[in-house]
């Protein structure tokens, strides 16, 4: 689990540098509603209601959801931010291959 986590973190760092993303619950839902989201990442300690709501939106938008191994502190750190991040939505992966290589990005067709 540790190895995959590190590769995810390095890919996330690449997205932060070269891609477009939205941090936070409201903006994530907004990108899902607009159909702009390519991948949603959820921290492990996101409240269950919030988690299921985002999963539902993602299912309707046919967007992959990845459950991040760490909590929102670690996800924030992985994004290079100094605050906690529960959910983030990647709208443009940039130079990163994060969309293709995500183990959690199994496309669940509704």
Rosetta silent file (secondary structure, phi, psi, omega in degrees, C-alpha in Angstrom):
SEQUENCE: XXXXXXXXXXXXXXXXXXXXXXXXXXXXXXXXXXXXXXXXXXXXXXXXXXXXXXXXXXXXXXXXXXXXXXXXXXXXXXXXXXXXXXXXXXXXXXXXXXXXXXXXXXXXXX
SCORE:     score description
SCORE:     0.000 S_00000001
   1 L     0.000  -35.372 -177.209    0.000    0.000    0.000 S_00000001
   2 H   -62.879  -42.696 -176.809    2.875    2.322    0.806 S_00000001
   3 H   -63.624  -46.696 -178.602    4.392    2.033   -2.659 S_00000001
   4 H   -65.033  -34.929  178.863    1.165    2.787   -4.495 S_00000001
   5 H   -62.688  -41.727 -179.724    0.557    5.695   -2.152 S_00000001
   6 H   -66.113  -39.036 -179.702    3.913    7.226   -3.015 S_00000001
   7 H   -67.975  -35.086  176.542    3.299    6.885   -6.742 S_00000001
   8 H   -64.895  -42.814  179.894   -0.095    8.526   -6.298 S_00000001
   9 H   -62.128  -40.740  179.916    1.512   11.361   -4.363 S_00000001
  10 H   -68.153  -37.242  177.593    4.109   11.946   -7.060 S_00000001
  11 H   -67.665  -39.103  177.286    1.404   11.941   -9.732 S_00000001
  12 H   -60.720  -42.744  179.712   -0.684   14.325   -7.644 S_00000001
  13 H   -60.141  -37.780  178.910    2.301   16.651   -7.366 S_00000001
  14 H   -66.773  -39.801  177.330    2.593   16.588  -11.155 S_00000001
  15 H   -63.363  -42.711 -179.611   -1.092   17.430  -11.521 S_00000001
  16 H   -60.219  -35.671 -176.951   -0.693   20.320   -9.077 S_00000001
  17 H   -78.313  -45.532 -167.112    2.196   21.618  -11.153 S_00000001
  18 H  -114.486  -11.458 -173.777    0.948   21.117  -14.686 S_00000001
  19 L  -111.130 -168.601  176.005   -2.774   20.383  -14.566 S_00000001
  20 E  -119.736  141.460 -175.894   -6.055   21.876  -13.424 S_00000001
  21 E  -153.528  161.232  174.614   -7.870   20.771  -10.313 S_00000001
  22 E  -124.430  128.147  176.713  -10.473   21.826   -7.799 S_00000001
  23 E   -96.601  144.944  173.338   -9.985   21.355   -4.098 S_00000001
  24 L   101.121  158.660 -171.988  -12.904   20.989   -1.749 S_00000001
  25 H   -68.510  -50.609 -175.849  -16.325   19.488   -1.579 S_00000001
  26 H   -64.135  -43.522 -178.602  -18.426   22.201   -3.208 S_00000001
  27 H   -69.631  -33.689  176.778  -16.082   22.722   -6.135 S_00000001
  28 H   -62.241  -47.206  178.234  -15.758   18.975   -6.653 S_00000001
  29 H   -61.215  -37.444 -179.607  -19.537   18.651   -6.900 S_00000001
  30 H   -63.785  -44.119  179.700  -19.589   21.617   -9.262 S_00000001
  31 H   -66.699  -34.256  178.511  -17.069   20.027  -11.632 S_00000001
  32 H   -66.930  -41.799 -179.690  -19.005   16.756  -11.508 S_00000001
  33 H   -65.733  -36.704 -179.720  -22.267   18.524  -12.343 S_00000001
  34 H   -81.515   -5.130  179.679  -20.642   20.374  -15.223 S_00000001
  35 L    72.321   22.101 -177.694  -19.086   17.160  -16.474 S_00000001
  36 L   -93.702  -17.046 -173.482  -15.591   18.640  -16.287 S_00000001
  37 L   -75.009  136.632  177.084  -14.154   16.259  -13.740 S_00000001
  38 L  -100.378  -33.841 -178.473  -11.824   13.497  -14.942 S_00000001
  39 E  -155.505  138.820  177.684  -11.076   11.917  -11.577 S_00000001
  40 E  -113.625  134.850  177.407  -12.222   12.475   -8.009 S_00000001
  41 E  -117.788  128.836 -176.633  -10.004   11.685   -5.039 S_00000001
  42 E  -117.745  131.280  176.895  -11.563   11.268   -1.605 S_00000001
  43 L   -70.600  159.117 -172.931   -9.621   11.209    1.665 S_00000001
  44 L   -70.511  -24.959 -176.803  -10.146    8.248    3.967 S_00000001
  45 L  -104.418   24.573  172.781  -11.749   10.256    6.772 S_00000001
  46 L   -66.332  138.534  178.821  -14.339   12.062    4.665 S_00000001
  47 L   -56.398  140.074 -174.100  -17.759   11.869    6.375 S_00000001
  48 H   -55.245  -40.318 -179.045  -19.758    8.888    5.013 S_00000001
  49 H   -62.910  -46.287 -179.950  -22.681   11.004    3.803 S_00000001
  50 H   -62.532  -42.398 -179.422  -20.384   13.331    1.909 S_00000001
  51 H   -61.273  -48.047 -177.154  -18.444   10.386    0.508 S_00000001
  52 H   -68.326  -32.899  178.278  -21.541    8.609   -0.755 S_00000001
  53 H   -65.048  -43.819  179.288  -22.918   11.825   -2.220 S_00000001
  54 H   -66.159  -39.385  178.230  -19.742   12.406   -4.211 S_00000001
  55 H   -62.711  -37.634  179.667  -19.686    8.765   -5.309 S_00000001
  56 H   -65.875  -48.664  177.060  -23.255    9.113   -6.507 S_00000001
  57 H   -57.759  -42.117 -178.256  -22.497   12.270   -8.486 S_00000001
  58 H   -65.738  -37.488  179.016  -19.412   10.600   -9.926 S_00000001
  59 H   -63.762  -42.940  178.930  -21.428    7.567  -10.950 S_00000001
  60 H   -65.416  -35.963 -178.870  -23.906    9.795  -12.797 S_00000001
  61 H   -85.445   -1.884 -176.598  -21.042   11.688  -14.426 S_00000001
  62 L    54.402   47.056 -179.536  -19.261    8.391  -15.207 S_00000001
  63 L  -112.283  141.244  179.208  -16.150    9.675  -13.466 S_00000001
  64 E   -70.758  143.103  175.607  -13.630    7.516  -11.635 S_00000001
  65 E  -117.654  128.321  176.633  -13.404    7.826   -7.857 S_00000001
  66 E  -112.579  127.067  176.687  -10.191    7.042   -6.064 S_00000001
  67 E   -88.561  109.726 -179.173  -10.208    6.455   -2.313 S_00000001
  68 L   -68.071  140.654 -174.239   -7.015    7.980   -1.034 S_00000001
  69 L   -69.063  -39.058 -176.082   -5.277    5.828    1.565 S_00000001
  70 L   -84.813  175.587  178.435   -4.410    8.682    3.928 S_00000001
  71 L   -85.974 -173.150 -173.432   -6.666   11.115    5.754 S_00000001
  72 H   -68.778  -24.549  173.740   -7.409   14.694    4.754 S_00000001
  73 H   -63.017  -46.880 -177.048   -4.198   15.974    6.387 S_00000001
  74 H   -69.216  -35.818  179.024   -2.105   13.701    4.199 S_00000001
  75 H   -65.724  -39.982  176.192   -4.122   14.484    1.080 S_00000001
  76 H   -61.262  -42.706  178.808   -3.572   18.189    1.658 S_00000001
  77 H   -64.163  -40.935  179.861    0.143   17.566    2.052 S_00000001
  78 H   -63.023  -29.856  177.992    0.206   15.468   -1.119 S_00000001
  79 L   -83.247   -0.860 -179.567   -1.339   18.410   -2.953 S_00000001
  80 L    74.700   22.643  178.920    1.405   20.637   -1.588 S_00000001
  81 L  -105.417  160.917  178.127   -1.043   22.662    0.475 S_00000001
  82 L  -101.160   23.846  177.377   -0.787   23.605    4.118 S_00000001
  83 L  -137.007  170.983 -175.945   -4.399   22.793    4.856 S_00000001
  84 L   -81.455  140.958  179.074   -6.599   19.732    4.944 S_00000001
  85 L  -128.183  116.058  179.575   -8.215   18.502    1.740 S_00000001
  86 L   -85.335  -46.451 -178.774  -11.065   16.003    1.921 S_00000001
  87 E  -132.089  142.758  171.480  -12.015   15.867   -1.730 S_00000001
  88 E  -140.096  149.186 -177.355  -10.364   17.015   -4.884 S_00000001
  89 E  -121.545  127.804  179.188  -11.415   16.852   -8.482 S_00000001
  90 E   -95.682  117.152 -179.339   -8.931   16.718  -11.349 S_00000001
  91 E   -95.405  -26.888  178.429  -10.305   18.552  -14.377 S_00000001
  92 E  -147.359  112.838 -174.221   -7.120   18.442  -16.450 S_00000001
  93 L   -69.222  -13.173 -179.262   -4.335   15.993  -15.604 S_00000001
  94 L    66.992 -131.130 -178.763   -1.659   18.042  -17.385 S_00000001
  95 L   -82.887   -4.969 -171.891    1.519   16.014  -17.927 S_00000001
  96 L   -84.543  150.292  176.598    0.435   13.370  -15.431 S_00000001
  97 L  -100.966   28.846 -172.213   -0.852    9.903  -16.306 S_00000001
  98 H   -62.750  -33.261 -176.908   -2.904    9.826  -13.105 S_00000001
  99 H   -68.216  -41.839 -176.549   -6.210    9.169  -14.873 S_00000001
 100 H   -74.611  -33.131 -168.539   -4.978    6.075  -16.691 S_00000001
 101 H   -98.325   -0.777 -176.815   -2.964    4.547  -13.874 S_00000001
 102 L   -66.105  125.798  175.291   -5.315    4.992  -10.927 S_00000001
 103 L   -67.405  -28.386 -177.903   -6.136    1.681   -9.258 S_00000001
 104 L   -89.575   -0.821 -176.655   -9.321    3.276   -7.934 S_00000001
 105 L   -89.482   43.072  175.610  -10.346    4.706  -11.282 S_00000001
 106 L   -73.633  122.348 -176.099  -12.395    1.686  -12.211 S_00000001
 107 L   -72.686  107.456  177.193  -15.086    3.071  -14.444 S_00000001
 108 L   -90.743  108.062 -178.615  -18.370    2.133  -12.831 S_00000001
 109 L   -81.604  128.955 -178.076  -20.939    2.433  -15.558 S_00000001
 110 L   -77.262    0.000    0.000  -24.371    3.369  -14.272 S_00000001
